Amino acid sequence: MSTTSFAVLAKARAKYGKFLTDRDYSSILACQSVAEVMVYLKSHTHYASVLSEVNERDVHRGRLEQLLRQHLFDEFDSLCRYDSSLSAGFSRFVVEKTEVEQIIRFLVLLNAKSTEKFIFQFPTFLSKHTKLDINKMANAANYDEFLIALSRTSYHDILKVYKPDAKGRLPVSDIENKLYAYILGHMLDLIKKKTKGSERSELLTMFRTINDYSIFSRILRLKKYYNLPPEVIKTNMLPGYSSLNPKLIDKMCEAKSSAEVFQIMQSTGCGRMIGKIGYTHASDIRPRIEYRLAKKNIHFSNNPSVVMISFMFLSETELMNVIAAIEGIRYQLDQKTIRSLIIH
């Protein structure tokens, strides 16, 4: 292993070693307000530097989340500065993932006729790394204006085929699926071109397994909350980036109940992991699987690229945990309920 490769492994694992512990989560859950959480994060955790200039008495929850997301991005970006054939691709994947999240968030707000809220929650750190015209996006009054705002980006051609229905609503789920297919395709193409051997195998297994559970979760969500027919659900999948048999995916789409979908998924090799992760809600399954895979890889993989991307997934999980704790405390949920939302 080269000196650079060893440095990436050592740096990523050292950063992971500073992540929140069970004791930290217990202390956070004992806080009575968001301000108290702020004090704890500033005084006892690796978030101290990014929060040092923030007054805990005045901080807004949205502002706090933005700062923590910026910290996550900066931490991963610092790893990507090392000499690696995949570093630029990983960094781009993180940017594209954030861009897609913001595009989807705008479209949800557009459907709700509440686009004025968009700019107040936009992660400002992204402005330095994106080609998205944030001001044009924020000021778009309708979908046509939104498409104009995206005209210089690769997302425009994907989105231009969609039109609002008679009620002015967009098929956000379809659009989300196409956008994630686009960025996931980029990532998997990069892995196939730039890697080989165990590095390629570990990376492909991680991304495909995560997508397997994304497919499973999406089928559950579309079936349970939208009651969509099987033929429509099938158009919302990314089977080309999955290790699941297409016939098995069809079978889940055609299942008569959520219980039957679970049964079909658990009959697969990767599906047997469901019983080992201790989830509370079906929506917890994919992020818990992602966490489980990333934690295993950051400890045991000898491939720097695998450790880097595992660090990114673990960082995202910790951010979700902190946000869940802050939201729970803000709305005065009991500790047991909040802890059930934390993946650790």
C-alpha positions as CSV (number, residue, x, y, z in Angstrom):
1,M,0.0,0.0,0.0
2,S,1.4,3.5,-0.9
3,T,2.1,6.2,1.6
4,T,-0.8,8.2,0.2
5,S,-3.2,5.3,0.5
6,F,-2.2,4.6,4.1
7,A,-2.7,8.3,4.9
8,V,-6.3,8.2,3.6
9,L,-7.0,5.1,5.6
10,A,-5.5,6.6,8.8
11,K,-7.1,10.0,8.4
12,A,-10.6,8.6,7.7
13,R,-10.4,6.2,10.7
14,A,-9.0,8.9,12.9
15,K,-11.9,11.2,12.0
16,Y,-14.4,8.3,12.6
17,G,-12.8,7.7,16.0
18,K,-14.1,11.2,17.0
19,F,-17.7,10.5,16.1
20,L,-20.4,10.7,18.8
21,T,-20.4,7.8,21.3
22,D,-23.3,6.2,23.2
23,R,-22.4,8.4,26.1
24,D,-22.6,11.5,23.8
25,Y,-26.0,10.5,22.6
26,S,-27.2,9.9,26.2
27,S,-25.9,13.4,27.2
28,I,-27.6,15.0,24.2
29,L,-30.9,13.3,24.9
30,A,-30.8,14.6,28.5
31,C,-30.8,18.2,27.2
32,Q,-33.9,20.2,27.7
33,S,-33.6,22.6,24.8
34,V,-31.8,23.1,21.5
35,A,-29.6,25.6,23.2
36,E,-28.4,23.0,25.7
37,V,-27.7,20.6,22.8
38,M,-25.6,23.4,21.2
39,V,-23.6,23.9,24.4
40,Y,-22.9,20.2,24.6
41,L,-21.9,19.9,20.9
42,K,-19.6,22.9,21.2
43,S,-18.0,21.7,24.5
44,H,-17.6,18.0,24.1
45,T,-17.7,16.9,20.4
46,H,-15.8,17.2,17.1
47,Y,-18.4,19.8,16.0
48,A,-16.8,22.3,18.4
49,S,-14.8,24.1,15.6
50,V,-17.7,24.6,13.2
51,L,-20.0,25.9,16.1
52,S,-17.4,28.0,17.9
53,E,-18.8,31.3,16.6
54,V,-22.4,30.5,17.1
55,N,-24.4,31.9,20.0
56,E,-26.4,29.0,21.4
57,R,-29.1,31.5,22.7
58,D,-29.9,32.8,19.3
59,V,-29.3,29.9,17.0
60,H,-32.1,28.8,14.7
61,R,-32.6,25.1,14.1
62,G,-32.3,25.6,10.3
63,R,-29.1,27.5,10.7
64,L,-27.7,24.8,13.0
65,E,-28.5,22.1,10.5
66,Q,-26.8,24.1,7.7
67,L,-23.6,24.5,9.8
68,L,-23.5,20.8,10.5
69,R,-24.0,19.9,6.9
70,Q,-21.2,22.2,5.9
71,H,-19.0,20.5,8.5
72,L,-19.9,17.1,7.0
73,F,-19.1,18.3,3.5
74,D,-15.8,19.9,4.5
75,E,-14.7,16.7,6.4
76,F,-15.3,14.6,3.3
77,D,-13.7,17.1,1.0
78,S,-10.6,17.1,3.1
79,L,-10.2,13.4,2.4
80,C,-10.8,13.8,-1.3
81,R,-7.8,16.1,-1.6
82,Y,-5.5,13.1,-1.3
83,D,-4.2,11.6,-4.5
84,S,-6.7,9.0,-5.6
85,S,-8.2,8.1,-9.0
86,L,-11.7,8.2,-7.4
87,S,-11.4,11.3,-5.1
88,A,-12.7,13.7,-7.7
89,G,-15.5,11.3,-8.6
90,F,-16.5,10.9,-4.9
91,S,-16.4,14.6,-4.3
92,R,-18.6,15.1,-7.4
93,F,-21.0,12.5,-6.2
94,V,-21.5,14.3,-2.9
95,V,-22.1,17.6,-4.7
96,E,-24.6,16.0,-7.2
97,K,-26.4,14.2,-4.4
98,T,-26.8,17.5,-2.6
99,E,-27.9,19.2,-5.8
100,V,-30.6,16.6,-6.4
101,E,-31.8,16.9,-2.8
102,Q,-32.3,20.7,-3.4
103,I,-34.0,20.2,-6.8
104,I,-36.5,17.7,-5.3
105,R,-37.0,20.0,-2.3
106,F,-37.9,22.9,-4.6
107,L,-40.3,20.8,-6.6
108,V,-42.1,19.6,-3.5
109,L,-42.4,23.3,-2.5
110,L,-43.6,24.2,-6.0
111,N,-46.3,21.6,-5.7
112,A,-47.3,23.1,-2.4
113,K,-47.1,26.6,-3.8
114,S,-44.6,27.5,-1.0
115,T,-41.4,28.2,-3.0
116,E,-40.6,31.3,-1.0
117,K,-39.3,28.9,1.7
118,F,-36.6,27.5,-0.6
119,I,-33.9,30.0,-0.2
120,F,-34.0,30.0,3.6
121,Q,-33.1,26.4,3.9
122,F,-30.6,26.2,1.0
123,P,-27.1,24.9,2.1
124,T,-25.0,28.0,1.4
125,F,-21.8,26.0,1.3
126,L,-23.0,24.4,-1.9
127,S,-22.9,27.7,-3.8
128,K,-19.1,27.4,-4.2
129,H,-19.3,23.9,-5.7
130,T,-22.4,23.9,-7.9
131,K,-23.5,25.2,-11.4
132,L,-27.0,25.6,-10.1
133,D,-28.2,29.2,-10.4
134,I,-29.5,29.5,-6.9
135,N,-31.1,33.0,-7.3
136,K,-33.0,32.0,-10.5
137,M,-34.2,28.8,-8.9
138,A,-35.4,30.6,-5.8
139,N,-37.2,33.2,-7.9
140,A,-38.9,30.7,-10.3
141,A,-42.6,31.2,-10.0
142,N,-43.5,28.1,-12.1
143,Y,-42.0,25.0,-13.6
144,D,-41.1,26.7,-16.9
145,E,-39.1,29.3,-15.1
146,F,-37.5,26.6,-13.0
147,L,-36.3,24.8,-16.2
148,I,-34.8,28.0,-17.4
149,A,-32.9,28.3,-14.2
150,L,-31.4,24.8,-14.8
151,S,-30.7,25.4,-18.5
152,R,-26.9,25.3,-18.1
153,T,-26.9,22.1,-16.1
154,S,-27.0,18.5,-17.0
155,Y,-30.3,18.1,-15.1
156,H,-32.3,20.2,-17.6
157,D,-32.6,17.5,-20.2
158,I,-33.9,15.0,-17.6
159,L,-36.5,17.4,-16.2
160,K,-37.7,19.0,-19.5
161,V,-39.7,15.9,-20.4
162,Y,-42.0,16.4,-17.4
163,K,-45.0,18.7,-17.3
164,P,-47.4,19.7,-14.5
165,D,-50.8,18.0,-14.6
166,A,-54.1,19.7,-14.8
167,K,-53.9,20.7,-11.1
168,G,-50.4,22.1,-11.6
169,R,-48.7,19.3,-9.7
170,L,-45.5,17.5,-10.8
171,P,-44.7,13.8,-10.6
172,V,-42.0,14.4,-8.0
173,S,-41.4,10.7,-7.3
174,D,-40.8,9.9,-11.0
175,I,-38.4,12.9,-11.2
176,E,-36.6,11.9,-8.1
177,N,-36.1,8.4,-9.5
178,K,-34.6,9.7,-12.8
179,L,-32.3,12.1,-11.0
180,Y,-30.9,9.5,-8.6
181,A,-30.5,7.1,-11.5
182,Y,-28.4,9.7,-13.3
183,I,-26.0,10.4,-10.4
184,L,-25.8,6.7,-9.3
185,G,-25.0,5.7,-12.9
186,H,-22.1,8.2,-12.9
187,M,-20.8,6.7,-9.7
188,L,-21.0,3.1,-10.8
189,D,-19.5,3.9,-14.2
190,L,-16.6,5.6,-12.5
191,I,-16.0,2.6,-10.2
192,K,-16.0,0.2,-13.2
193,K,-13.5,2.3,-15.1
194,K,-11.1,3.2,-12.3
195,T,-11.1,0.1,-10.0
196,K,-10.5,-3.6,-10.1
197,G,-10.3,-6.6,-7.8
198,S,-11.4,-6.3,-4.2
199,E,-11.7,-2.5,-4.4
200,R,-14.2,-2.8,-7.3
201,S,-16.1,-5.6,-5.6
202,E,-16.5,-3.9,-2.3
203,L,-17.6,-0.6,-3.8
204,L,-20.1,-2.2,-6.2
205,T,-21.5,-4.4,-3.4
206,M,-22.0,-1.4,-1.1
207,F,-23.7,0.8,-3.7
208,R,-25.8,-2.0,-5.1
209,T,-26.9,-3.3,-1.7
210,I,-27.9,0.3,-0.7
211,N,-29.9,0.6,-3.9
212,D,-31.5,-2.9,-3.3
213,Y,-32.9,-1.5,-0.1
214,S,-33.9,1.8,-1.7
215,I,-36.0,-0.2,-4.2
216,F,-37.5,-2.2,-1.3
217,S,-38.3,1.0,0.7
218,R,-39.7,2.8,-2.4
219,I,-42.0,-0.1,-3.2
220,L,-43.3,-0.1,0.4
221,R,-43.8,3.7,0.3
222,L,-45.6,3.8,-3.1
223,K,-47.8,0.8,-2.2
224,K,-48.7,1.9,1.4
225,Y,-49.1,5.7,1.0
226,Y,-50.0,6.2,-2.6
227,N,-51.7,2.9,-3.4
228,L,-50.2,2.9,-6.9
229,P,-50.8,0.0,-9.2
230,P,-47.9,-2.4,-9.9
231,E,-47.2,-1.1,-13.4
232,V,-46.7,2.4,-12.1
233,I,-44.5,1.3,-9.2
234,K,-42.3,-0.6,-11.6
235,T,-41.5,2.7,-13.4
236,N,-40.1,4.1,-10.1
237,M,-37.3,1.6,-9.7
238,L,-33.6,1.5,-10.6
239,P,-33.1,-2.2,-11.4
240,G,-30.1,-1.5,-13.6
241,Y,-28.1,-0.6,-10.5
242,S,-29.3,-3.4,-8.2
243,S,-28.3,-7.0,-7.4
244,L,-31.9,-8.0,-7.1
245,N,-33.4,-10.2,-9.8
246,P,-35.8,-8.1,-12.0
247,K,-38.4,-10.8,-11.6
248,L,-38.2,-10.5,-7.8
249,I,-38.6,-6.8,-8.0
250,D,-41.7,-7.3,-10.2
251,K,-43.0,-9.8,-7.6
252,M,-42.7,-7.2,-4.9
253,C,-44.4,-4.5,-7.0
254,E,-47.3,-6.9,-7.5
255,A,-47.6,-8.0,-3.9
256,K,-51.0,-7.5,-2.2
257,S,-49.7,-6.2,1.1
258,S,-46.6,-4.7,2.8
259,A,-46.2,-8.0,4.7
260,E,-45.9,-9.8,1.4
261,V,-43.3,-7.3,0.2
262,F,-41.3,-8.0,3.4
263,Q,-41.6,-11.7,2.9
264,I,-40.4,-11.6,-0.6
265,M,-37.4,-9.3,0.2
266,Q,-36.4,-11.5,3.2
267,S,-36.2,-14.5,0.9
268,T,-33.1,-12.9,-0.8
269,G,-29.5,-13.1,0.5
270,C,-29.3,-9.4,1.3
271,G,-32.9,-9.3,2.5
272,R,-32.0,-11.6,5.4
273,M,-30.1,-8.6,7.0
274,I,-33.5,-7.0,7.8
275,G,-33.9,-9.2,10.9
276,K,-30.5,-8.1,12.3
277,I,-30.7,-4.3,12.3
278,G,-33.3,-3.5,15.0
279,Y,-35.4,-1.1,13.0
280,T,-38.5,0.7,14.4
281,H,-40.1,1.9,11.1
282,A,-39.9,0.5,7.6
283,S,-38.3,3.8,6.5
284,D,-35.4,3.1,8.9
285,I,-34.3,-0.1,7.1
286,R,-32.3,1.4,4.2
287,P,-30.3,3.9,6.3
288,R,-29.6,1.2,8.9
289,I,-28.4,-1.2,6.3
290,E,-26.2,1.6,4.9
291,Y,-24.8,2.3,8.3
292,R,-24.1,-1.4,8.9
293,L,-22.2,-1.8,5.6
294,A,-20.2,1.4,6.1
295,K,-19.3,0.6,9.7
296,K,-18.0,-2.9,8.6
297,N,-16.0,-1.4,5.8
298,I,-14.4,1.4,7.7
299,H,-13.1,-1.1,10.2
300,F,-12.0,-3.9,8.0
301,S,-11.5,-2.8,4.4
302,N,-7.9,-2.2,3.2
303,N,-9.1,-0.2,0.2
304,P,-8.8,3.6,0.7
305,S,-11.7,4.4,-1.6
306,V,-14.0,2.0,0.2
307,V,-13.0,3.5,3.6
308,M,-13.5,7.1,2.2
309,I,-17.1,6.4,0.9
310,S,-17.9,4.5,4.1
311,F,-16.8,7.5,6.1
312,M,-19.2,9.7,4.0
313,F,-22.1,7.4,4.7
314,L,-21.3,7.2,8.4
315,S,-21.0,11.0,8.6
316,E,-24.4,11.4,7.0
317,T,-25.9,9.0,9.5
318,E,-24.4,10.9,12.4
319,L,-25.8,14.1,11.0
320,M,-29.3,12.5,10.7
321,N,-28.9,11.4,14.3
322,V,-28.1,14.9,15.6
323,I,-30.9,16.4,13.6
324,A,-33.4,13.8,14.9
325,A,-32.3,14.5,18.5
326,I,-32.6,18.2,18.0
327,E,-36.1,17.9,16.5
328,G,-37.2,15.5,19.2
329,I,-36.0,17.8,22.0
330,R,-37.6,20.8,20.2
331,Y,-41.0,19.0,20.1
332,Q,-40.5,17.6,23.6
333,L,-40.6,13.9,22.6
334,D,-39.6,11.5,25.3
335,Q,-36.1,10.1,25.3
336,K,-37.1,6.5,24.4
337,T,-38.9,7.8,21.2
338,I,-36.0,10.0,20.2
339,R,-33.5,7.1,20.8
340,S,-35.5,4.9,18.5
341,L,-34.8,7.3,15.7
342,I,-31.0,7.2,16.2
343,I,-28.9,4.8,14.2
344,H,-26.0,3.8,16.3
